[in-house]
Amino acid sequence: MLNTPMSLSTASALNNIIPKNTLKEVQADVLRDLKSAISNSMGPAGSNTLILRGNNDQDLVTEYSKDGNKIIKHIRYQNPIEMSVKSEVENATRHIEKTVGDGTSTVVVMSSYIFDELMELQKNGKLPNNPYSISREFDKVVKELSEEIRRCGRECTLEDIYNIAYISTNGNKEIANNLKDIYNEYGMD
């Protein structure tokens, strides 16, 4: 039995230990699901996503949102491993929402792309099979990218404030202008 491919449902039925390759496949599948669910809502031209909440037809509530964290929050999986992966992504989007205020959809989409690429590199022998080594390499790349972003950075302008507010408010010119005016009056600090 151990030498045959094991599906997640078979592995779950036998015990709470999931083979590494099966886990990676489930993680990749969940990240792709979440990416697919959220991609259409990204950016100023993105569309709203319909969210259905409730346990039955009597208490069903519909809501529309472009908020990546809200969309992810309302996705449900039946299996605990899928829910665990989704929960980790939800925590990351919540953190981005609190610290940056926007970009939650980008976190979801980039997570899927990065995970897929890491798995491909590992499969082709271009990346160590040791999670610690992967984390170290990933930390180095993040540090290099952060330094490059800082090096290429510039001071924020009132036009930047307007553009950010315009995108964040789904194209609301009045709010974008109001925020630009507030920054103009009180300064960029």
Buried (B, 14 or more C-beta within 10 A) or exposed (E): EEEEEBEBEEBBEEEEEBEEEBBBBBBBBBBBBBBEBBBBBBEEEBEBBEBEEEEEEEEEEEEEBBBBBBBBBBBEBEEEBBBEBBBBBBEBBBEBBEEEEEBBBBBBBEBBEEBBEBBEBBEEEEBEEEEEEBEEBEEEEEEEEEEEEEEEEEEEEEEBBBBBBBBBBBEBEEBBEBBBEEBEEEEEE
